[in-house]
Amino acid sequence: MEVTVPIKIEAKEVANEIVSQALKAFDTRMNLMTDTYDLPPYPTQEQLKQSLGIGQDRLNKWIAMGLKKQIWSIGSIRFDREEVRRFLKENFEI
């Protein structure tokens, strides 16, 4: 059995939705970059997560993608603020 469903696509509505989604993605990425300016020079994992509004899962994904971490001592993992900025720019720049 074949069913034919007429679809009416409003090009203007589709274009507006695409622009809206692109602007949301751009705003999210810009906020990440802006939030890095509030970081201390060598933030801890907790400071980084809190400043950027991310969780441990997202941070782990970023580390797997190449974000470099520094192990200062047992249980003290830190990140170079400039490295975080570089990572975000290289991986999330539009």
Secondary structure as UniProt FT lines:
FT   HELIX           11..35
FT   HELIX           36..38
FT   HELIX           45..52
FT   HELIX           56..65
FT   STRAND          70..73
FT   TURN            74..75
FT   STRAND          76..78
FT   HELIX           81..92
//
